[in-house]
Amino acid sequence: MKNRLKVLRADRDWTQADLADRLHVTRQTINAIEKGKYDPSLPLAFKIAALFGLPIEEIFSPETD
Amino acid sequence: MADTRTETSLQAGLKKSTTQLFLATGAWVGSTALMSFGPSTFWDFDVAVTFLAIAANLIVGGLMLYSFFRHLKNMDELQRQTHLEAMALTLGITMVLTVIYGALPQAKVLASTQPANVLFVIGISYILSVTTLWLWRTSE
């Protein structure tokens, strides 16, 4: 699954640690999601969407798109 | 610049559950040692006392399992997934290696087998699996 997490985070001038603190996960989890090595759970994806004020599909998209 | 962020609730929860797991594991190791060496060292093979030591070992073992479950629940989702995948790998590796190890006396490669050796396989497989999966997922 592809995602725009890195771009959205950079737009807000947040570090991976800043975003991790806001989502109550480790910085390594943010890094793994950004690098596409880990797909977040549905609850975490909803949390990310709520934090950025965007629908999930504007942040995450299937690899085939 | 120094990192001035305060400890998050995730880090605080993990620290607490790690300490509890460490203490519970230590207590289990101690009660296992007492159960194994107590009969010959402390109570001259009194069966009733040995049963008490076994009961204590079971209770402390249950507490250790509970502590591990709590520790797993306190992890963030990437840590939890890494540990669960490592457990799956450990189960598979242990099953394959135990079957081979069990067949060695029959093939006259070894005189006998020690069931306790399986614990080493479990421990080493788990540590290697957690480390490899974590490093692979979190490499920069």
N, CA and C atoms of all chains as a GROMACS GRO file, in nm:
protein
  615
    1MET      N    1   0.084  -0.120   0.000
    1MET     CA    2   0.000   0.000   0.000
    1MET      C    3   0.088   0.126   0.000
    2LYS      N    4   0.053   0.219  -0.089
    2LYS     CA    5   0.129   0.346  -0.094
    2LYS      C    6   0.067   0.446   0.003
    3ASN      N    7   0.145   0.545   0.045
    3ASN     CA    8   0.086   0.648   0.131
    3ASN      C    9   0.159   0.781   0.113
    4ARG      N   10   0.092   0.889   0.154
    4ARG     CA   11   0.147   1.025   0.142
    4ARG      C   12   0.190   1.080   0.277
    5LEU      N   13   0.218   0.990   0.369
    5LEU     CA   14   0.246   1.033   0.505
    5LEU      C   15   0.366   1.128   0.513
    6LYS      N   16   0.472   1.095   0.440
    6LYS     CA   17   0.594   1.175   0.447
    6LYS      C   18   0.568   1.318   0.397
    7VAL      N   19   0.492   1.329   0.288
    7VAL     CA   20   0.461   1.461   0.229
    7VAL      C   21   0.375   1.542   0.325
    8LEU      N   22   0.271   1.477   0.379
    8LEU     CA   23   0.179   1.547   0.470
    8LEU      C   24   0.252   1.592   0.597
    9ARG      N   25   0.341   1.507   0.643
    9ARG     CA   26   0.420   1.540   0.763
    9ARG      C   27   0.513   1.658   0.734
   10ALA      N   28   0.578   1.653   0.618
   10ALA     CA   29   0.670   1.760   0.581
   10ALA      C   30   0.597   1.894   0.564
   11ASP      N   31   0.474   1.888   0.508
   11ASP     CA   32   0.392   2.010   0.492
   11ASP      C   33   0.372   2.082   0.624
   12ARG      N   34   0.361   2.003   0.729
   12ARG     CA   35   0.338   2.062   0.863
   12ARG      C   36   0.467   2.084   0.940
   13ASP      N   37   0.577   2.049   0.877
   13ASP     CA   38   0.709   2.067   0.939
   13ASP      C   39   0.723   1.983   1.067
   14TRP      N   40   0.666   1.863   1.063
   14TRP     CA   41   0.675   1.773   1.178
   14TRP      C   42   0.786   1.672   1.153
   15THR      N   43   0.856   1.635   1.257
   15THR     CA   44   0.951   1.524   1.245
   15THR      C   45   0.874   1.393   1.263
   16GLN      N   46   0.943   1.282   1.235
   16GLN     CA   47   0.878   1.151   1.257
   16GLN      C   48   0.842   1.135   1.405
   17ALA      N   49   0.929   1.186   1.492
   17ALA     CA   50   0.904   1.175   1.636
   17ALA      C   51   0.781   1.257   1.677
   18ASP      N   52   0.766   1.378   1.617
   18ASP     CA   53   0.648   1.461   1.646
   18ASP      C   54   0.520   1.386   1.611
   19LEU      N   55   0.520   1.329   1.490
   19LEU     CA   56   0.400   1.258   1.444
   19LEU      C   57   0.375   1.134   1.532
   20ALA      N   58   0.483   1.064   1.565
   20ALA     CA   59   0.469   0.944   1.651
   20ALA      C   60   0.406   0.980   1.786
   21ASP      N   61   0.451   1.092   1.844
   21ASP     CA   62   0.394   1.136   1.973
   21ASP      C   63   0.246   1.166   1.961
   22ARG      N   64   0.208   1.232   1.850
   22ARG     CA   65   0.067   1.266   1.831
   22ARG      C   66  -0.020   1.142   1.812
   23LEU      N   67   0.039   1.036   1.758
   23LEU     CA   68  -0.039   0.913   1.730
   23LEU      C   69  -0.020   0.806   1.837
   24HIS      N   70   0.063   0.834   1.937
   24HIS     CA   71   0.094   0.738   2.044
   24HIS      C   72   0.151   0.607   1.989
   25VAL      N   73   0.245   0.620   1.895
   25VAL     CA   74   0.318   0.503   1.845
   25VAL      C   75   0.467   0.537   1.852
   26THR      N   76   0.552   0.441   1.816
   26THR     CA   77   0.696   0.468   1.817
   26THR      C   78   0.737   0.538   1.687
   27ARG      N   79   0.851   0.607   1.692
   27ARG     CA   80   0.902   0.673   1.571
   27ARG      C   81   0.931   0.569   1.463
   28GLN      N   82   0.974   0.451   1.507
   28GLN     CA   83   1.005   0.344   1.411
   28GLN      C   84   0.882   0.302   1.332
   29THR      N   85   0.765   0.308   1.398
   29THR     CA   86   0.640   0.273   1.328
   29THR      C   87   0.612   0.372   1.216
   30ILE      N   88   0.632   0.502   1.244
   30ILE     CA   89   0.611   0.605   1.141
   30ILE      C   90   0.709   0.583   1.025
   31ASN      N   91   0.835   0.556   1.059
   31ASN     CA   92   0.937   0.533   0.957
   31ASN      C   93   0.900   0.412   0.869
   32ALA      N   94   0.854   0.303   0.934
   32ALA     CA   95   0.819   0.182   0.859
   32ALA      C   96   0.699   0.207   0.768
   33ILE      N   97   0.601   0.285   0.815
   33ILE     CA   98   0.484   0.316   0.731
   33ILE      C   99   0.528   0.401   0.611
   34GLU      N  100   0.608   0.504   0.638
   34GLU     CA  101   0.653   0.592   0.528
   34GLU      C  102   0.732   0.516   0.423
   35LYS      N  103   0.810   0.419   0.468
   35LYS     CA  104   0.894   0.342   0.374
   35LYS      C  105   0.817   0.228   0.307
   36GLY      N  106   0.690   0.210   0.345
   36GLY     CA  107   0.607   0.105   0.286
   36GLY      C  108   0.641  -0.033   0.337
   37LYS      N  109   0.713  -0.040   0.451
   37LYS     CA  110   0.750  -0.172   0.505
   37LYS      C  111   0.644  -0.223   0.603
   38TYR      N  112   0.550  -0.138   0.636
   38TYR     CA  113   0.445  -0.178   0.730
   38TYR      C  114   0.316  -0.103   0.698
   39ASP      N  115   0.208  -0.178   0.686
   39ASP     CA  116   0.077  -0.118   0.665
   39ASP      C  117   0.009  -0.102   0.800
   40PRO      N  118  -0.036   0.020   0.834
   40PRO     CA  119  -0.096   0.039   0.967
   40PRO      C  120  -0.229  -0.032   0.980
   41SER      N  121  -0.267  -0.057   1.105
   41SER     CA  122  -0.399  -0.117   1.132
   41SER      C  123  -0.506  -0.015   1.093
   42LEU      N  124  -0.630  -0.062   1.081
   42LEU     CA  125  -0.741   0.028   1.046
   42LEU      C  126  -0.759   0.138   1.152
   43PRO      N  127  -0.755   0.103   1.284
   43PRO     CA  128  -0.768   0.210   1.383
   43PRO      C  129  -0.658   0.317   1.371
   44LEU      N  130  -0.533   0.274   1.343
   44LEU     CA  131  -0.425   0.373   1.329
   44LEU      C  132  -0.443   0.455   1.202
   45ALA      N  133  -0.489   0.390   1.095
   45ALA     CA  134  -0.513   0.464   0.970
   45ALA      C  135  -0.620   0.571   0.992
   46PHE      N  136  -0.726   0.537   1.067
   46PHE     CA  137  -0.830   0.636   1.098
   46PHE      C  138  -0.774   0.750   1.182
   47LYS      N  139  -0.686   0.715   1.275
   47LYS     CA  140  -0.625   0.816   1.362
   47LYS      C  141  -0.540   0.913   1.278
   48ILE      N  142  -0.465   0.856   1.182
   48ILE     CA  143  -0.380   0.937   1.095
   48ILE      C  144  -0.469   1.031   1.011
   49ALA      N  145  -0.578   0.973   0.957
   49ALA     CA  146  -0.669   1.052   0.874
   49ALA      C  147  -0.730   1.167   0.955
   50ALA      N  148  -0.770   1.137   1.080
   50ALA     CA  149  -0.831   1.240   1.165
   50ALA      C  150  -0.729   1.348   1.198
   51LEU      N  151  -0.604   1.308   1.222
   51LEU     CA  152  -0.500   1.405   1.257
   51LEU      C  153  -0.473   1.503   1.143
   52PHE      N  154  -0.471   1.450   1.020
   52PHE     CA  155  -0.445   1.537   0.905
   52PHE      C  156  -0.573   1.599   0.848
   53GLY      N  157  -0.688   1.558   0.902
   53GLY     CA  158  -0.816   1.613   0.855
   53GLY      C  159  -0.848   1.576   0.712
   54LEU      N  160  -0.810   1.453   0.675
   54LEU     CA  161  -0.832   1.406   0.538
   54LEU      C  162  -0.900   1.269   0.539
   55PRO      N  163  -0.972   1.235   0.432
   55PRO     CA  164  -1.025   1.097   0.424
   55PRO      C  165  -0.909   0.998   0.408
   56ILE      N  166  -0.930   0.877   0.457
   56ILE     CA  167  -0.822   0.775   0.451
   56ILE      C  168  -0.771   0.756   0.308
   57GLU      N  169  -0.863   0.755   0.210
   57GLU     CA  170  -0.822   0.726   0.072
   57GLU      C  171  -0.735   0.837   0.011
   58GLU      N  172  -0.732   0.954   0.076
   58GLU     CA  173  -0.642   1.060   0.027
   58GLU      C  174  -0.501   1.046   0.086
   59ILE      N  175  -0.488   0.956   0.181
   59ILE     CA  176  -0.356   0.932   0.241
   59ILE      C  177  -0.301   0.797   0.196
   60PHE      N  178  -0.386   0.696   0.198
   60PHE     CA  179  -0.343   0.561   0.160
   60PHE      C  180  -0.410   0.519   0.029
   61SER      N  181  -0.334   0.449  -0.054
   61SER     CA  182  -0.394   0.396  -0.178
   61SER      C  183  -0.331   0.262  -0.210
   62PRO      N  184  -0.407   0.175  -0.280
   62PRO     CA  185  -0.351   0.044  -0.312
   62PRO      C  186  -0.230   0.056  -0.404
   63GLU      N  187  -0.139  -0.039  -0.395
   63GLU     CA  188  -0.014  -0.038  -0.474
   63GLU      C  189  -0.043  -0.036  -0.623
   64THR      N  190  -0.158  -0.093  -0.666
   64THR     CA  191  -0.190  -0.106  -0.809
   64THR      C  192  -0.234   0.025  -0.872
   65ASP      N  193  -0.272   0.124  -0.791
   65ASP     CA  194  -0.321   0.254  -0.845
   65ASP      C  195  -0.212   0.328  -0.922
   66MET      N  196   2.075   1.976   1.907
   66MET     CA  197   1.987   2.026   2.012
   66MET      C  198   1.937   1.910   2.098
   67ALA      N  199   1.933   1.932   2.227
   67ALA     CA  200   1.891   1.824   2.317
   67ALA      C  201   1.743   1.793   2.300
   68ASP      N  202   1.708   1.666   2.315
   68ASP     CA  203   1.569   1.625   2.304
   68ASP      C  204   1.498   1.656   2.436
   69THR      N  205   1.406   1.753   2.432
   69THR     CA  206   1.343   1.797   2.556
   69THR      C  207   1.204   1.737   2.574
   70ARG      N  208   1.163   1.648   2.483
   70ARG     CA  209   1.029   1.591   2.493
   70ARG      C  210   1.017   1.507   2.620
   71THR      N  211   0.899   1.511   2.680
   71THR     CA  212   0.878   1.430   2.799
   71THR      C  213   0.845   1.287   2.758
   72GLU      N  214   0.855   1.198   2.852
   72GLU     CA  215   0.826   1.057   2.825
   72GLU      C  216   0.677   1.043   2.789
   73THR      N  217   0.648   0.974   2.680
   73THR     CA  218   0.508   0.958   2.638
   73THR      C  219   0.443   0.848   2.721
   74SER      N  220   0.309   0.842   2.714
   74SER     CA  221   0.238   0.737   2.788
   74SER      C  222   0.275   0.599   2.736
   75LEU      N  223   0.305   0.593   2.604
   75LEU     CA  224   0.347   0.465   2.544
   75LEU      C  225   0.478   0.417   2.606
   76GLN      N  226   0.575   0.510   2.615
   76GLN     CA  227   0.706   0.474   2.673
   76GLN      C  228   0.693   0.439   2.821
   77ALA      N  229   0.609   0.517   2.893
   77ALA     CA  230   0.593   0.492   3.036
   77ALA      C  231   0.528   0.356   3.060
   78GLY      N  232   0.425   0.324   2.979
   78GLY     CA  233   0.357   0.194   2.992
   78GLY      C  234   0.451   0.079   2.962
   79LEU      N  235   0.534   0.097   2.857
   79LEU     CA  236   0.628  -0.009   2.818
   79LEU      C  237   0.734  -0.031   2.927
   80LYS      N  238   0.780   0.081   2.984
   80LYS     CA  239   0.883   0.071   3.089
   80LYS      C  240   0.828  -0.007   3.209
   81LYS      N  241   0.704   0.025   3.245
   81LYS     CA  242   0.641  -0.040   3.361
   81LYS      C  243   0.620  -0.190   3.333
   82SER      N  244   0.566  -0.221   3.214
   82SER     CA  245   0.539  -0.363   3.186
   82SER      C  246   0.668  -0.443   3.166
   83THR      N  247   0.774  -0.375   3.117
   83THR     CA  248   0.904  -0.444   3.102
   83THR      C  249   0.960  -0.479   3.240
   84THR      N  250   0.948  -0.386   3.333
   84THR     CA  251   0.996  -0.412   3.470
   84THR      C  252   0.918  -0.527   3.532
   85GLN      N  253   0.784  -0.524   3.515
   85GLN     CA  254   0.701  -0.631   3.572
   85GLN      C  255   0.737  -0.767   3.510
   86LEU      N  256   0.759  -0.767   3.377
   86LEU     CA  257   0.794  -0.892   3.309
   86LEU      C  258   0.930  -0.942   3.358
   87PHE      N  259   1.025  -0.852   3.376
   87PHE     CA  260   1.158  -0.887   3.424
   87PHE      C  261   1.148  -0.951   3.564
   88LEU      N  262   1.070  -0.888   3.652
   88LEU     CA  263   1.055  -0.941   3.789
   88LEU      C  264   0.984  -1.078   3.786
   89ALA      N  265   0.878  -1.088   3.706
   89ALA     CA  266   0.802  -1.215   3.699
   89ALA      C  267   0.890  -1.327   3.642
   90THR      N  268   0.972  -1.295   3.540
   90THR     CA  269   1.060  -1.396   3.481
   90THR      C  270   1.166  -1.439   3.583
   91GLY      N  271   1.219  -1.342   3.656
   91GLY     CA  272   1.318  -1.372   3.760
   91GLY      C  273   1.259  -1.464   3.867
   92ALA      N  274   1.134  -1.435   3.909
   92ALA     CA  275   1.066  -1.517   4.009
   92ALA      C  276   1.043  -1.658   3.956
   93TRP      N  277   1.009  -1.668   3.827
   93TRP     CA  278   0.985  -1.800   3.767
   93TRP      C  279   1.116  -1.881   3.761
   94VAL      N  280   1.225  -1.814   3.722
   94VAL     CA  281   1.356  -1.883   3.718
   94VAL      C  282   1.391  -1.932   3.858
   95GLY      N  283   1.369  -1.845   3.958
   95GLY     CA  284   1.399  -1.882   4.097
   95GLY      C  285   1.314  -1.999   4.145
   96SER      N  286   1.183  -1.995   4.114
   96SER     CA  287   1.095  -2.105   4.160
   96SER      C  288   1.124  -2.234   4.084
   97THR      N  289   1.171  -2.221   3.959
   97THR     CA  290   1.210  -2.341   3.882
   97THR      C  291   1.336  -2.404   3.943
   98ALA      N  292   1.430  -2.320   3.982
   98ALA     CA  293   1.552  -2.369   4.046
   98ALA      C  294   1.518  -2.438   4.178
   99LEU      N  295   1.427  -2.377   4.254
   99LEU     CA  296   1.386  -2.435   4.383
   99LEU      C  297   1.319  -2.571   4.362
  100MET      N  298   1.232  -2.579   4.259
  100MET     CA  299   1.161  -2.703   4.230
  100MET      C  300   1.260  -2.813   4.185
  101SER      N  301   1.364  -2.772   4.110
  101SER     CA  302   1.458  -2.870   4.056
  101SER      C  303   1.561  -2.917   4.158
  102PHE      N  304   1.615  -2.821   4.234
  102PHE     CA  305   1.726  -2.856   4.324
  102PHE      C  306   1.684  -2.863   4.471
  103GLY      N  307   1.563  -2.813   4.503
  103GLY     CA  308   1.515  -2.814   4.642
  103GLY      C  309   1.507  -2.953   4.702
  104PRO      N  310   1.449  -3.052   4.630
  104PRO     CA  311   1.435  -3.186   4.690
  104PRO      C  312   1.567  -3.244   4.741
  105SER      N  313   1.674  -3.228   4.664
  105SER     CA  314   1.803  -3.285   4.706
  105SER      C  315   1.879  -3.194   4.802
  106THR      N  316   1.856  -3.062   4.793
  106THR     CA  317   1.936  -2.967   4.871
  106THR      C  318   1.870  -2.926   5.002
  107PHE      N  319   1.737  -2.904   4.999
  107PHE     CA  320   1.672  -2.842   5.116
  107PHE      C  321   1.576  -2.934   5.194
  108TRP      N  322   1.498  -3.020   5.127
  108TRP     CA  323   1.396  -3.094   5.204
  108TRP      C  324   1.404  -3.246   5.186
  109ASP      N  325   1.518  -3.297   5.153
  109ASP     CA  326   1.547  -3.441   5.151
  109ASP      C  327   1.436  -3.523   5.083
  110PHE      N  328   1.395  -3.480   4.967
  110PHE     CA  329   1.299  -3.553   4.882
  110PHE      C  330   1.162  -3.575   4.946
  111ASP      N  331   1.120  -3.487   5.036
  111ASP     CA  332   0.986  -3.494   5.094
  111ASP      C  333   0.885  -3.462   4.981
  112VAL      N  334   0.803  -3.562   4.948
  112VAL     CA  335   0.713  -3.548   4.831
  112VAL      C  336   0.613  -3.434   4.850
  113ALA      N  337   0.561  -3.417   4.970
  113ALA     CA  338   0.462  -3.311   4.995
  113ALA      C  339   0.521  -3.173   4.968
  114VAL      N  340   0.645  -3.152   5.014
  114VAL     CA  341   0.710  -3.022   4.992
  114VAL      C  342   0.740  -3.003   4.842
  115THR      N  343   0.777  -3.112   4.776
  115THR     CA  344   0.804  -3.104   4.631
  115THR      C  345   0.677  -3.062   4.557
  116PHE      N  346   0.561  -3.118   4.597
  116PHE     CA  347   0.436  -3.079   4.533
  116PHE      C  348   0.404  -2.931   4.557
  117LEU      N  349   0.438  -2.884   4.678
  117LEU     CA  350   0.420  -2.741   4.707
  117LEU      C  351   0.508  -2.655   4.615
  118ALA      N  352   0.631  -2.701   4.595
  118ALA     CA  353   0.724  -2.627   4.508
  118ALA      C  354   0.674  -2.627   4.363
  119ILE      N  355   0.616  -2.742   4.322
  119ILE     CA  356   0.561  -2.749   4.185
  119ILE      C  357   0.442  -2.653   4.172
  120ALA      N  358   0.355  -2.652   4.276
  120ALA     CA  359   0.238  -2.562   4.274
  120ALA      C  360   0.283  -2.416   4.267
  121ALA      N  361   0.386  -2.383   4.345
  121ALA     CA  362   0.438  -2.246   4.345
  121ALA      C  363   0.494  -2.211   4.207
  122ASN      N  364   0.564  -2.307   4.145
  122ASN     CA  365   0.620  -2.285   4.012
  122ASN      C  366   0.511  -2.261   3.909
  123LEU      N  367   0.400  -2.338   3.921
  123LEU     CA  368   0.287  -2.321   3.827
  123LEU      C  369   0.225  -2.182   3.843
  124ILE      N  370   0.207  -2.140   3.968
  124ILE     CA  371   0.145  -2.008   3.994
  124ILE      C  372   0.234  -1.896   3.940
  125VAL      N  373   0.363  -1.904   3.973
  125VAL     CA  374   0.456  -1.800   3.926
  125VAL      C  375   0.466  -1.804   3.773
  126GLY      N  376   0.461  -1.923   3.715
  126GLY     CA  377   0.462  -1.936   3.568
  126GLY      C  378   0.341  -1.867   3.507
  127GLY      N  379   0.224  -1.884   3.572
  127GLY     CA  380   0.103  -1.817   3.526
  127GLY      C  381   0.116  -1.666   3.534
  128LEU      N  382   0.178  -1.618   3.641
  128LEU     CA  383   0.200  -1.474   3.657
  128LEU      C  384   0.294  -1.420   3.548
  129MET      N  385   0.394  -1.502   3.515
  129MET     CA  386   0.488  -1.461   3.410
  129MET      C  387   0.415  -1.450   3.276
  130LEU      N  388   0.328  -1.548   3.247
  130LEU     CA  389   0.250  -1.543   3.122
  130LEU      C  390   0.162  -1.419   3.118
  131TYR      N  391   0.096  -1.390   3.231
  131TYR     CA  392   0.009  -1.272   3.240
  131TYR      C  393   0.090  -1.144   3.217
  132SER      N  394   0.210  -1.139   3.276
  132SER     CA  395   0.296  -1.022   3.259
  132SER      C  396   0.336  -1.006   3.112
  133PHE      N  397   0.364  -1.119   3.046
  133PHE     CA  398   0.403  -1.112   2.905
  133PHE      C  399   0.286  -1.061   2.819
  134PHE      N  400   0.164  -1.108   2.850
  134PHE     CA  401   0.046  -1.062   2.778
  134PHE      C  402   0.027  -0.912   2.795
  135ARG      N  403   0.043  -0.866   2.919
  135ARG     CA  404   0.029  -0.722   2.945
  135ARG      C  405   0.135  -0.642   2.871
  136HIS      N  406   0.256  -0.697   2.869
  136HIS     CA  407   0.366  -0.632   2.800
  136HIS      C  408   0.334  -0.620   2.650
  137LEU      N  409   0.280  -0.729   2.595
  137LEU     CA  410   0.244  -0.731   2.453
  137LEU      C  411   0.136  -0.626   2.424
  138LYS      N  412   0.040  -0.613   2.515
  138LYS     CA  413  -0.069  -0.516   2.496
  138LYS      C  414  -0.020  -0.372   2.509
  139ASN      N  415   0.088  -0.352   2.584
  139ASN     CA  416   0.143  -0.217   2.602
  139ASN      C  417   0.229  -0.171   2.484
  140MET      N  418   0.267  -0.266   2.398
  140MET     CA  419   0.353  -0.229   2.285
  140MET      C  420   0.274  -0.150   2.183
  141ASP      N  421   0.344  -0.078   2.097
  141ASP     CA  422   0.274  -0.015   1.986
  141ASP      C  423   0.256  -0.122   1.878
  142GLU      N  424   0.173  -0.093   1.777
  142GLU     CA  425   0.131  -0.202   1.688
  142GLU      C  426   0.243  -0.264   1.605
  143LEU      N  427   0.346  -0.187   1.570
  143LEU     CA  428   0.458  -0.246   1.495
  143LEU      C  429   0.539  -0.341   1.584
  144GLN      N  430   0.561  -0.300   1.708
  144GLN     CA  431   0.633  -0.386   1.802
  144GLN      C  432   0.554  -0.516   1.823
  145ARG      N  433   0.421  -0.500   1.842
  145ARG     CA  434   0.337  -0.619   1.869
  145ARG      C  435   0.339  -0.714   1.750
  146GLN      N  436   0.324  -0.658   1.628
  146GLN     CA  437   0.325  -0.743   1.509
  146GLN      C  438   0.459  -0.814   1.495
  147THR      N  439   0.568  -0.744   1.524
  147THR     CA  440   0.702  -0.804   1.514
  147THR      C  441   0.713  -0.924   1.609
  148HIS      N  442   0.666  -0.905   1.732
  148HIS     CA  443   0.673  -1.014   1.830
  148HIS      C  444   0.582  -1.131   1.791
  149LEU      N  445   0.462  -1.101   1.739
  149LEU     CA  446   0.371  -1.210   1.700
  149LEU      C  447   0.427  -1.288   1.582
  150GLU      N  448   0.488  -1.218   1.485
  150GLU     CA  449   0.551  -1.288   1.372
  150GLU      C  450   0.671  -1.369   1.419
  151ALA      N  451   0.746  -1.316   1.514
  151ALA     CA  452   0.861  -1.388   1.568
  151ALA      C  453   0.815  -1.516   1.639
  152MET      N  454   0.700  -1.507   1.707
  152MET     CA  455   0.645  -1.627   1.774
  152MET      C  456   0.607  -1.732   1.671
  153ALA      N  457   0.546  -1.689   1.560
  153ALA     CA  458   0.508  -1.783   1.454
  153ALA      C  459   0.633  -1.849   1.395
  154LEU      N  460   0.736  -1.770   1.370
  154LEU     CA  461   0.861  -1.824   1.317
  154LEU      C  462   0.923  -1.922   1.416
  155THR      N  463   0.922  -1.884   1.544
  155THR     CA  464   0.981  -1.968   1.649
  155THR      C  465   0.909  -2.102   1.656
  156LEU      N  466   0.775  -2.098   1.647
  156LEU     CA  467   0.697  -2.223   1.650
  156LEU      C  468   0.737  -2.316   1.536
  157GLY      N  469   0.747  -2.259   1.415
  157GLY     CA  470   0.783  -2.339   1.298
  157GLY      C  471   0.925  -2.395   1.308
  158ILE      N  472   1.020  -2.308   1.344
  158ILE     CA  473   1.160  -2.351   1.354
  158ILE      C  474   1.174  -2.460   1.460
  159THR      N  475   1.110  -2.438   1.576
  159THR     CA  476   1.119  -2.535   1.685
  159THR      C  477   1.059  -2.670   1.644
  160MET      N  478   0.946  -2.665   1.575
  160MET     CA  479   0.882  -2.790   1.534
  160MET      C  480   0.974  -2.869   1.440
  161VAL      N  481   1.028  -2.802   1.338
  161VAL     CA  482   1.114  -2.869   1.240
  161VAL      C  483   1.240  -2.926   1.307
  162LEU      N  484   1.306  -2.842   1.388
  162LEU     CA  485   1.432  -2.886   1.450
  162LEU      C  486   1.409  -2.994   1.557
  163THR      N  487   1.294  -2.986   1.628
  163THR     CA  488   1.266  -3.086   1.732
  163THR      C  489   1.241  -3.223   1.670
  164VAL      N  490   1.172  -3.224   1.557
  164VAL     CA  491   1.147  -3.352   1.488
  164VAL      C  492   1.280  -3.414   1.444
  165ILE      N  493   1.370  -3.331   1.388
  165ILE     CA  494   1.502  -3.381   1.346
  165ILE      C  495   1.579  -3.432   1.468
  166TYR      N  496   1.580  -3.350   1.574
  166TYR     CA  497   1.654  -3.385   1.696
  166TYR      C  498   1.601  -3.515   1.756
  167GLY      N  499   1.467  -3.532   1.754
  167GLY     CA  500   1.406  -3.653   1.809
  167GLY      C  501   1.438  -3.779   1.729
  168ALA      N  502   1.468  -3.758   1.600
  168ALA     CA  503   1.498  -3.874   1.514
  168ALA      C  504   1.644  -3.919   1.524
  169LEU      N  505   1.729  -3.834   1.582
  169LEU     CA  506   1.873  -3.865   1.585
  169LEU      C  507   1.910  -3.991   1.666
  170PRO      N  508   1.850  -4.016   1.784
  170PRO     CA  509   1.885  -4.139   1.855
  170PRO      C  510   1.845  -4.265   1.777
  171GLN      N  511   1.728  -4.257   1.712
  171GLN     CA  512   1.681  -4.372   1.633
  171GLN      C  513   1.777  -4.402   1.517
  172ALA      N  514   1.836  -4.294   1.462
  172ALA     CA  515   1.932  -4.310   1.352
  172ALA      C  516   2.073  -4.338   1.405
  173LYS      N  517   2.085  -4.351   1.536
  173LYS     CA  518   2.212  -4.378   1.604
  173LYS      C  519   2.319  -4.270   1.578
  174VAL      N  520   2.271  -4.146   1.559
  174VAL     CA  521   2.363  -4.033   1.547
  174VAL      C  522   2.395  -3.980   1.687
  175LEU      N  523   2.293  -3.982   1.776
  175LEU     CA  524   2.311  -3.944   1.916
  175LEU      C  525   2.268  -4.060   2.005
  176ALA      N  526   2.331  -4.070   2.123
  176ALA     CA  527   2.293  -4.177   2.216
  176ALA      C  528   2.155  -4.148   2.276
  177SER      N  529   2.130  -4.022   2.312
  177SER     CA  530   2.001  -3.984   2.369
  177SER      C  531   1.978  -3.834   2.347
  178THR      N  532   1.856  -3.790   2.375
  178THR     CA  533   1.826  -3.647   2.361
  178THR      C  534   1.786  -3.589   2.496
  179GLN      N  535   1.806  -3.460   2.510
  179GLN     CA  536   1.767  -3.389   2.633
  179GLN      C  537   1.652  -3.295   2.598
  180PRO      N  538   1.531  -3.318   2.654
  180PRO     CA  539   1.418  -3.229   2.621
  180PRO      C  540   1.447  -3.083   2.650
  181ALA      N  541   1.531  -3.054   2.751
  181ALA     CA  542   1.561  -2.915   2.787
  181ALA      C  543   1.630  -2.839   2.673
  182ASN      N  544   1.696  -2.914   2.582
  182ASN     CA  545   1.764  -2.847   2.470
  182ASN      C  546   1.666  -2.771   2.380
  183VAL      N  547   1.541  -2.819   2.380
  183VAL     CA  548   1.438  -2.752   2.298
  183VAL      C  549   1.419  -2.607   2.345
  184LEU      N  550   1.435  -2.586   2.476
  184LEU     CA  551   1.422  -2.450   2.530
  184LEU      C  552   1.525  -2.355   2.469
  185PHE      N  553   1.648  -2.407   2.446
  185PHE     CA  554   1.751  -2.324   2.384
  185PHE      C  555   1.710  -2.287   2.241
  186VAL      N  556   1.655  -2.386   2.169
  186VAL     CA  557   1.610  -2.359   2.031
  186VAL      C  558   1.502  -2.251   2.032
  187ILE      N  559   1.407  -2.264   2.125
  187ILE     CA  560   1.298  -2.165   2.134
  187ILE      C  561   1.355  -2.025   2.163
  188GLY      N  562   1.442  -2.017   2.264
  188GLY     CA  563   1.498  -1.889   2.304
  188GLY      C  564   1.580  -1.823   2.193
  189ILE      N  565   1.669  -1.902   2.133
  189ILE     CA  566   1.757  -1.846   2.029
  189ILE      C  567   1.675  -1.806   1.905
  190SER      N  568   1.578  -1.892   1.866
  190SER     CA  569   1.495  -1.861   1.748
  190SER      C  570   1.416  -1.732   1.771
  191TYR      N  571   1.360  -1.718   1.891
  191TYR     CA  572   1.277  -1.601   1.921
  191TYR      C  573   1.359  -1.472   1.919
  192ILE      N  574   1.475  -1.476   1.983
  192ILE     CA  575   1.561  -1.356   1.987
  192ILE      C  576   1.606  -1.318   1.845
  193LEU      N  577   1.650  -1.419   1.767
  193LEU     CA  578   1.695  -1.390   1.630
  193LEU      C  579   1.581  -1.339   1.544
  194SER      N  580   1.461  -1.398   1.561
  194SER     CA  581   1.345  -1.356   1.480
  194SER      C  582   1.304  -1.214   1.511
  195VAL      N  583   1.293  -1.181   1.639
  195VAL     CA  584   1.254  -1.045   1.679
  195VAL      C  585   1.355  -0.944   1.625
  196THR      N  586   1.484  -0.974   1.645
  196THR     CA  587   1.590  -0.881   1.604
  196THR      C  588   1.589  -0.860   1.452
  197THR      N  589   1.582  -0.971   1.377
  197THR     CA  590   1.586  -0.961   1.231
  197THR      C  591   1.465  -0.884   1.178
  198LEU      N  592   1.345  -0.921   1.225
  198LEU     CA  593   1.223  -0.855   1.175
  198LEU      C  594   1.223  -0.707   1.210
  199TRP      N  595   1.265  -0.675   1.332
  199TRP     CA  596   1.265  -0.535   1.376
  199TRP      C  597   1.365  -0.452   1.295
  200LEU      N  598   1.486  -0.506   1.276
  200LEU     CA  599   1.588  -0.433   1.200
  200LEU      C  600   1.546  -0.415   1.055
  201TRP      N  601   1.484  -0.518   0.998
  201TRP     CA  602   1.439  -0.509   0.859
  201TRP      C  603   1.332  -0.401   0.842
  202ARG      N  604   1.237  -0.396   0.936
  202ARG     CA  605   1.127  -0.300   0.925
  202ARG      C  606   1.167  -0.158   0.959
  203THR      N  607   1.265  -0.143   1.048
  203THR     CA  608   1.294  -0.007   1.098
  203THR      C  609   1.424   0.051   1.042
  204SER      N  610   1.486  -0.022   0.947
  204SER     CA  611   1.611   0.032   0.890
  204SER      C  612   1.581   0.163   0.818
  205GLU      N  613   1.668   0.261   0.836
  205GLU     CA  614   1.644   0.396   0.781
  205GLU      C  615   1.668   0.398   0.630
   0.00000   0.00000   0.00000
